[in-house]
């Protein structure tokens, strides 16, 4: 997937975002008002990002029975691309949201994700981070973007949570084509692949590494589409 694309104007023109499943699972049950931060790598008022922001806001607010507060922030990398700027942005956001409990932080495109992985625990303590990226293969040929039929933007989310008394569970979910149910029990077998040029070793290696650390990994179908890969590990390395 090309998650670092800068050609947003055409790629988001007819795209609808589907984030409700992941945001719903990440939000705490006790919060009557859901506070969500959208972090963009550029100013949201730019043409392509403005459409993306509008779709995200509509999707997040229209499918929730609770009150939603959305805050949009921008790294503005085209004007402030220096690494020296990021600690200043961290301090600014930390002070701005010091008195607000943010339920979910959504990183829009990979530079924002990198920033939140580096500084998210300082700015938004104990807040889950969700990644929203553009998959050009899902969007198809740009020349067809002018058609009336809406396109679906593929979304990848990564969340973590406490599992049991001494473990952690990491979930990686997407909204892609998904995995054939008949193959769910085979995808971790060595040399099994559905790709023309695939070797069938990637997931098998992942399984071996995780099991060597006394953990386990599994896959399941996502709703309404896509797949979820999850693995659990014990914090102290004991069998989980």
Backbone torsions as a table, in degrees:
resi	resn	phi	psi	omega
1	UNK	NA	138.0	174.6
2	UNK	-93.8	95.7	-175.2
3	UNK	-95.3	2.3	-177.1
4	UNK	-111.9	21.6	-177.6
5	UNK	-65.1	143.2	175.8
6	UNK	-108.2	-2.0	-178.6
7	UNK	-88.9	78.7	-170.4
8	UNK	-93.5	-26.7	-171.3
9	UNK	-58.4	-47.5	179.4
10	UNK	-78.3	-34.5	-172.3
11	UNK	-73.2	-21.7	-178.7
12	UNK	-109.5	0.3	-171.7
13	UNK	-60.6	-36.8	-178.3
14	UNK	-127.5	34.5	-176.3
15	UNK	-103.0	142.9	175.3
16	UNK	-117.4	137.0	-172.8
17	UNK	-94.9	140.9	177.4
18	UNK	-124.9	92.4	-178.4
19	UNK	-117.6	-5.0	-170.6
20	UNK	-58.3	-39.8	-176.7
21	UNK	-59.5	-46.5	-175.4
22	UNK	-77.0	-40.1	178.2
23	UNK	-64.2	-40.9	179.2
24	UNK	-60.5	-38.5	-179.3
25	UNK	-76.2	-23.6	-178.0
26	UNK	-87.5	-24.1	-176.8
27	UNK	-74.0	137.9	177.8
28	UNK	-70.4	145.2	-176.1
29	UNK	-69.0	-23.4	-174.0
30	UNK	-82.4	-10.8	-174.0
31	UNK	-84.8	114.5	178.5
32	UNK	-74.6	-37.0	175.1
33	UNK	-107.9	123.2	-179.0
34	UNK	-91.4	121.0	178.9
35	UNK	-107.1	119.9	-175.2
36	UNK	-123.8	133.3	175.7
37	UNK	-107.6	127.8	171.9
38	UNK	-101.1	119.8	178.0
39	UNK	-108.7	116.0	178.7
40	UNK	-100.7	152.5	176.1
41	UNK	-80.9	-20.2	176.3
42	UNK	-128.1	173.5	-179.8
43	UNK	-63.9	127.9	-177.5
44	UNK	-62.5	-18.1	-179.4
45	UNK	-77.2	-7.9	174.6
46	UNK	-63.2	147.6	-168.7
47	UNK	-50.0	-54.0	-176.9
48	UNK	-66.0	-42.7	-178.6
49	UNK	-70.3	-29.3	177.3
50	UNK	-61.3	-42.1	177.4
51	UNK	-66.4	-42.1	179.4
52	UNK	-63.5	-43.6	178.7
53	UNK	-62.4	-41.2	179.6
54	UNK	-63.7	-42.5	179.0
55	UNK	-64.8	-43.6	179.5
56	UNK	-61.7	-46.9	-178.3
57	UNK	-61.9	-43.8	179.5
58	UNK	-62.2	-45.6	-178.0
59	UNK	-64.5	-41.8	-176.4
60	UNK	-71.7	-33.7	-175.9
61	UNK	-90.7	-29.7	-173.9
62	UNK	-81.9	-15.1	-176.5
63	UNK	-112.0	21.4	-178.9
64	UNK	-123.6	137.0	176.7
65	UNK	-81.7	-12.2	-178.9
66	UNK	-96.9	165.2	176.2
67	UNK	-74.0	130.8	-177.6
68	UNK	-113.9	127.7	171.5
69	UNK	-111.8	121.6	-178.0
70	UNK	-113.9	128.5	177.3
71	UNK	-115.5	128.5	-179.8
72	UNK	-106.6	131.0	177.9
73	UNK	-129.0	155.0	-177.8
74	UNK	-135.5	138.7	174.9
75	UNK	-78.8	-25.0	177.4
76	UNK	56.4	51.9	-172.8
77	UNK	-66.8	-25.5	179.8
78	UNK	-65.5	-25.3	178.8
79	UNK	-107.2	-27.5	-178.0
80	UNK	-130.2	71.6	-175.7
81	UNK	-90.8	-5.6	-176.9
82	UNK	-70.4	142.9	177.0
83	UNK	-63.9	-24.5	179.1
84	UNK	-67.9	-20.0	-178.7
85	UNK	-76.6	-29.5	-173.5
86	UNK	-62.9	-42.2	175.5
87	UNK	-62.1	-32.4	177.0
88	UNK	-67.2	-41.7	176.8
89	UNK	-64.3	-40.7	176.8
90	UNK	-56.7	-48.3	-178.4
91	UNK	-65.3	-38.4	179.6
92	UNK	-63.9	-47.5	-178.8
93	UNK	-68.5	-36.5	178.9
94	UNK	-61.6	-43.2	178.8
95	UNK	-69.5	-39.4	-177.8
96	UNK	-63.4	-38.9	-174.6
97	UNK	-106.1	17.5	-177.9
98	UNK	-61.3	-33.1	-176.7
99	UNK	-101.0	9.0	179.3
100	UNK	-119.4	133.1	174.7
101	UNK	-89.4	109.8	-179.6
102	UNK	-89.0	129.1	-176.5
103	UNK	-83.8	-37.6	-179.1
104	UNK	-146.0	138.3	172.4
105	UNK	-113.3	124.0	-178.6
106	UNK	-107.3	118.3	177.4
107	UNK	-89.4	116.4	-179.6
108	UNK	-94.7	107.1	-177.0
109	UNK	76.1	158.7	-163.8
110	UNK	-66.1	-32.7	176.2
111	UNK	-60.1	-36.3	177.2
112	UNK	-67.4	-37.7	177.9
113	UNK	-64.0	-44.2	178.2
114	UNK	-57.7	-42.7	-179.5
115	UNK	-63.1	-45.8	-178.1
116	UNK	-69.7	-32.4	176.2
117	UNK	-66.8	-31.2	179.2
118	UNK	-80.6	-39.9	-169.9
119	UNK	-124.6	-2.6	-175.1
120	UNK	-59.3	-37.7	-177.9
121	UNK	-68.2	-21.3	177.5
122	UNK	-85.9	-43.7	-176.4
123	UNK	-75.9	-46.4	-176.8
124	UNK	-125.5	78.4	-175.9
125	UNK	-59.3	135.2	176.0
126	UNK	59.5	27.4	179.5
127	UNK	-104.9	127.4	177.8
128	UNK	-66.3	146.7	179.5
129	UNK	-111.7	130.7	177.5
130	UNK	-117.1	137.6	-177.3
131	UNK	-104.4	130.9	175.6
132	UNK	-119.1	114.3	-178.2
133	UNK	-129.4	161.6	179.8
134	UNK	-97.9	127.0	176.8
135	UNK	-105.6	107.6	-175.1
136	UNK	-66.4	-28.3	179.6
137	UNK	-69.2	-31.7	177.3
138	UNK	-73.8	-31.2	-178.2
139	UNK	-75.4	-23.0	177.7
140	UNK	76.5	-160.8	-176.2
141	UNK	-68.4	128.6	-179.1
142	UNK	-62.6	-28.5	-177.5
143	UNK	-64.3	-20.4	-179.0
144	UNK	-92.2	3.8	-176.5
145	UNK	-67.9	-18.0	-178.9
146	UNK	-83.6	-1.7	179.6
147	UNK	-70.8	159.5	-176.9
148	UNK	-75.6	-18.4	-176.9
149	UNK	-75.2	125.6	-178.6
150	UNK	-69.7	149.4	176.5
151	UNK	-101.0	158.9	179.2
152	UNK	-110.3	128.6	179.3
153	UNK	-85.9	126.2	178.7
154	UNK	-75.3	132.6	-176.8
155	UNK	-120.8	132.9	176.6
156	UNK	-111.7	130.3	178.1
157	UNK	-128.2	142.0	177.9
158	UNK	-126.5	121.9	179.9
159	UNK	-131.1	157.4	176.1
160	UNK	-135.9	153.7	-180.0
161	UNK	-155.8	161.2	176.5
162	UNK	-71.1	135.2	178.7
163	UNK	-122.9	116.0	-179.5
164	UNK	69.3	-155.4	-176.3
165	UNK	-84.3	-23.8	-171.6
166	UNK	-148.7	36.6	-177.6
167	UNK	-136.7	172.1	176.8
168	UNK	-133.4	141.3	177.7
169	UNK	-118.1	129.6	177.4
170	UNK	-112.4	131.3	-179.7
171	UNK	-120.1	131.6	176.1
172	UNK	-120.2	112.8	-175.6
173	UNK	-120.0	147.8	174.6
174	UNK	-138.1	173.4	179.1
175	UNK	-116.8	33.7	-178.9
176	UNK	-80.0	-153.5	-175.9
177	UNK	-73.4	-19.5	179.1
178	UNK	84.0	179.5	-178.5
179	UNK	-115.2	134.1	176.8
180	UNK	-56.2	130.1	-178.1
181	UNK	-54.4	-33.9	-179.3
182	UNK	-66.6	-18.8	-177.1
183	UNK	-101.2	-4.7	-174.8
184	UNK	-59.2	-33.8	179.9
185	UNK	-87.7	0.3	-176.9
186	UNK	-113.5	-16.3	-170.0
187	UNK	-66.0	-19.8	179.2
188	UNK	-92.8	0.3	178.7
189	UNK	-78.2	139.2	177.7
190	UNK	-58.8	138.4	175.4
191	UNK	74.4	4.1	176.5
192	UNK	-89.4	127.2	178.5
193	UNK	-153.1	150.9	173.9
194	UNK	-108.7	3.2	-179.0
195	UNK	-92.6	143.4	-178.7
196	UNK	-60.1	-41.1	-177.5
197	UNK	-109.5	15.1	-179.3
198	UNK	-79.6	153.9	177.8
199	UNK	-100.3	-17.6	179.9
200	UNK	72.9	29.6	-177.6
201	UNK	-114.9	-19.2	-173.5
202	UNK	-59.0	-55.0	-178.4
203	UNK	-69.7	-31.4	177.0
204	UNK	-63.8	-40.6	177.9
205	UNK	-66.7	-42.6	177.0
206	UNK	-57.2	-44.3	-179.6
207	UNK	-62.0	-43.2	-179.4
208	UNK	-64.2	-44.1	-179.5
209	UNK	-62.3	-46.1	-178.1
210	UNK	-66.8	-42.1	179.6
211	UNK	-68.0	-30.7	175.7
212	UNK	-66.9	-17.8	175.2
213	UNK	-104.4	23.4	175.9
214	UNK	62.6	31.9	176.1
215	UNK	-114.3	-174.0	175.2
216	UNK	-147.6	155.4	-176.1
217	UNK	-132.4	146.4	178.6
218	UNK	-152.3	166.7	179.5
219	UNK	-130.2	152.5	177.9
220	UNK	-150.7	165.3	178.2
221	UNK	-76.1	143.1	176.1
222	UNK	-91.9	165.4	178.7
223	UNK	-125.1	125.2	10.8
224	UNK	-89.7	-11.6	179.7
225	UNK	-154.2	164.5	178.4
226	UNK	98.8	-166.5	-176.6
227	UNK	-137.1	158.8	174.9
228	UNK	-128.5	124.8	171.9
229	UNK	-107.7	132.0	-179.0
230	UNK	-132.7	145.1	171.6
231	UNK	-142.3	151.4	-179.8
232	UNK	-123.9	140.4	176.8
233	UNK	-136.8	148.2	174.9
234	UNK	-83.8	143.1	-177.2
235	UNK	-64.4	-32.2	-177.8
236	UNK	-99.9	8.5	178.4
237	UNK	83.4	-1.2	178.7
238	UNK	-71.8	165.1	179.9
239	UNK	-64.0	131.9	-176.0
240	UNK	-112.3	NA	NA
